[in-house]
Amino acid sequence: MPSSTLSPQQTRPPRSSGLSLSAVATGFLVALVGYASSVAVVIQGLAGVGADTAQIASGLAALGVSMGLAAILLASWQRKPISIAWTTPGMALLAATGPVAGGFPAAVGAFLTVAVLVMVTGLWTPLGRWIAAIPKPLANAMLAGILLKLCLAPFAAMAQAPGLGLLVLVTWAVVGRFARLYAVPAAVAVALAAMALNPPDTGGAFSGFALPSLSLVTPVFTWEALVGVALPLFVVTMASQNIPGLTVLATFGYTPRVPPVFLVTGALSALTAPFGAPTINLAAITAALCAGPDADPQPERRWQAAVVGGIGYILLAGLAAVTATLVLRSPPILIEAVAGLALIGAFGGALLGAVQVEEERVPALMTLLVTASGLSFWGVGSAFWGLLFGGAMHALHHWRPAGSKAV
């Protein structure tokens, strides 16, 4: 007599291998949120190391294309939701570092160096192990120190531009109360509208849409930029983007082959660096959108969301010129405020990761404070010195004379 209870195989909905409409919608959402939530940070970072408006527009356009191509290639090749993004913490590092010896060409040389190091990581596993061996509290503390100044900017903006600063902050808070994912994009939209409607007297009215053009910058290699920009940028990119990105994918059951990921993102970063584009990397936050069940109930179809997200980034690259113009014509403190709001979540996570282990708390705080101080020697920025001082404190706390026992 047949059973009246259906087996799990009978109750499971039929699987489909075609185009997933939910993955398409999620992919475009990922592109819009990823772009709108941190484009101000990217612009501020590029401007901080000496890029002019044309070079920033070129870098943004090249970034959009490289992120899109990498996501399309890796996700469709490995059939996994591999999302690609720019390094938002790395851009905050550039903003905090400021001008470097050799100007923007030296910064481009640093971008190219980081791209090569990422490729080497894909080919030579010991380098990746060395980066992973950096104590996580120290890496988080360095990141928190980098982000601290920017995260204070929203409140400084209310003092310098009370109306606009308060409007952006209230928008972020109210929208975040009901839809946290849209809080920063809503604040960005309000800020951009204010910039377009209230141009500075020196700039005249906003002239409208214009396609970006690529500006070729010949890389210059200086030891100040290599040590003060390239090395910290590489560490931040690996520790706060690539490693967390792989972890996020693993939590949803995806384990992509790592060497191709680093080789593709590094190679595309190297090709676009001469056009002012910093390094691209695995997405950490938006990766959860593509890899989660909202993208598609069937895990084997979620890779389509990452592909569509890549297409969205390529389309958004066409907005690079208008975005750069609007942002750079606004009061600098307002841009810092928007960037700071976008980074508050990252700052909180980094701070928690830095201090939650009690025995690592003092070295981590040393790293955070030195990094946040802006300390600079011989043209080398504070992020490097923060990691160096914190590492020395970590070694001191863990050093034991031969034959002695820990108490």
C-alpha positions, -999 to 999 in steps of 0.1 A, spaced: 0 0 0 16 34 -10 24 57 18 3 90 20 35 109 31 56 123 4 94 118 5 117 148 8 125 143 -29 88 144 -38 81 176 -18 112 195 -30 104 220 -57 118 211 -92 152 224 -99 158 248 -127 190 255 -146 178 286 -165 181 323 -157 172 332 -122 151 364 -120 158 367 -83 195 365 -90 193 392 -116 175 415 -92 199 408 -64 229 413 -88 217 448 -98 210 456 -61 245 446 -52 260 469 -79 239 498 -68 245 494 -31 282 487 -35 287 517 -57 265 543 -39 275 533 -4 313 539 -9 320 559 -40 326 589 -19 353 570 0 370 561 -33 369 597 -46 382 610 -14 410 585 -13 421 592 -49 420 630 -43 439 625 -11 470 611 -29 469 639 -55 445 629 -83 427 657 -101 391 655 -113 399 639 -147 422 613 -131 395 605 -105 369 600 -132 393 578 -151 401 558 -121 364 553 -112 356 542 -148 385 518 -149 375 504 -115 340 498 -127 351 479 -158 377 458 -139 354 449 -111 327 439 -136 350 418 -158 365 400 -128 331 392 -114 317 380 -147 348 359 -155 353 343 -120 316 336 -112 308 321 -146 340 301 -147 338 286 -112 300 286 -110 301 303 -76 288 337 -64 322 354 -64 315 391 -59 342 417 -66 346 451 -51 370 480 -47 389 481 -14 369 506 7 392 503 37 421 508 13 406 540 -1 402 552 35 439 545 40 447 566 10 426 595 23 443 593 57 478 590 41 475 622 20 500 633 -7 530 611 -12 565 619 -26 562 618 -64 525 628 -64 498 608 -80 522 590 -104 539 575 -73 505 565 -59 498 547 -93 531 530 -89 519 518 -55 487 505 -70 507 486 -96 529 471 -69 499 459 -49 484 443 -80 516 424 -86 517 413 -49 482 400 -52 492 379 -82 523 367 -64 500 356 -35 480 335 -60 512 319 -73 532 317 -42 513 304 -12 538 314 15 531 351 9 494 345 15 503 325 47 524 354 59 495 378 55 472 354 72 497 351 101 494 388 110 475 386 143 439 394 136 436 419 165 465 439 150 451 439 115 417 450 128 433 477 150 452 491 120 420 492 101 401 508 130 428 535 133 426 542 96 388 546 98 385 566 130 392 600 115 367 595 87 340 582 111 343 614 131 337 635 100 298 634 100 298 652 134 325 677 123 303 684 92 274 695 115 297 721 130 310 734 96 279 730 75 250 725 100 221 723 75 236 699 50 255 679 76 224 674 98 202 665 67 226 638 56 230 624 91 192 623 98 186 607 64 211 580 72 196 574 107 159 573 97 163 551 66 187 528 85 160 524 112 137 507 86 160 494 59 197 494 70 209 482 36 196 514 20 208 539 47 241 549 32 228 550 -5 199 573 7 224 596 25 246 596 -6 215 605 -28 206 634 -4 242 647 -5 245 644 -43 212 663 -47 224 690 -23 257 692 -43 238 695 -76 213 721 -64 238 742 -44 271 744 -64 299 765 -50 302 800 -63 336 792 -79 323 763 -99 291 776 -115 261 754 -123 264 717 -129 266 710 -166 250 676 -167 259 641 -178 292 634 -195 310 602 -204 343 596 -187 375 595 -205 406 575 -195 437 594 -184 470 575 -187 494 581 -158 529 569 -161 537 550 -128 566 563 -107 581 541 -80 594 558 -48 604 540 -17 582 563 3 551 553 -17 561 516 -17 565 515 21 540 541 31 512 532 6 517 499 -12 526 477 18 498 490 41 473 489 11 483 453 3 479 443 40 445 461 43 433 446 10 442 411 20 432 413 57 400 433 54 387 422 19 401 390 4 403 369 36 369 380 49 355 376 14 366 340 13 352 335 48 318 348 38 316 325 8 326 296 31 298 303 55 273 297 26 291 265 15 312 279 -13 349 272 -15 363 287 -48 397 280 -60 418 308 -45 448 311 -70 426 320 -100 408 346 -78 440 364 -69 455 360 -104 424 375 -122 419 404 -97 456 411 -96 460 410 -134 430 433 -141 443 457 -113 477 458 -130 461 466 -164 439 494 -150 464 509 -125 480 532 -152 445 547 -156 443 556 -119 424 526 -107 434 511 -73 433 473 -66 401 453 -69 394 424 -45 368 400 -32 337 417 -18 330 410 19 297 427 27 279 425 -7 292 389 -11 266 378 15 238 392 -8 250 372 -38 257 340 -18 226 341 4 192 325 -2 176 358 -13 196 356 -45 180 322 -53 166 293 -32 189 270 -53 225 275 -43 238 263 -77 222 293 -94 234 321 -72 265 326 -93 242 345 -117 238 372 -91 275 379 -91 276 380 -129 247 405 -131 264 425 -103 295 427 -126 274 439 -155 259 465 -132 294 478 -122 304 481 -159 272 501 -166 278 523 -135 313 531 -149 296 554 -173 287 576 -143 323 581 -133 327 616 -147 294 630 -134 299 614 -100 335 627 -96 324 662 -107 295 664 -83 315 651 -54 345 672 -59 325 704 -63 309 700 -29 322 711 5 350 687 14 337 681 49 303 670 34 321 643 14 340 632 45 307 630 63 292 607 37 323 586 36 323 584 74 287 572 75 296 545 50 324 533 72 308 533 106 299 496 103 333 486 92 349 507 120 327 489 146 336 455 133 373 463 132 372 478 167 355 448 181 379 425 164 408 445 178 399 445 215 378 414 222 408 392 230 421 405 264 457 394 261 460 411 227 442 443 237 473 464 246 492 456 214 460 462 194 454 495 211 490 505 204 484 498 167 451 517 166 465 548 184 497 551 164 477 546 131 451 571 141 477 596 152 490 604 117 525 597 128 550 598 98 587 593 95 607 596 63 575 600 43 561 567 55 525 569 67 511 560 101 495 527 91 529 511 86 542 524 119 510 514 137 515 478 125 552 479 134 547 494 169 518 470 176 538 440 163 567 449 185 544 452 215 528 418 205 562 402 204 572 417 238 540 404 254 545 369 240 583 367 245 595 343 272 631 337 282 644 302 273 634 277 300 609 300 317 573 291 321 543 313 316 525 324 347 
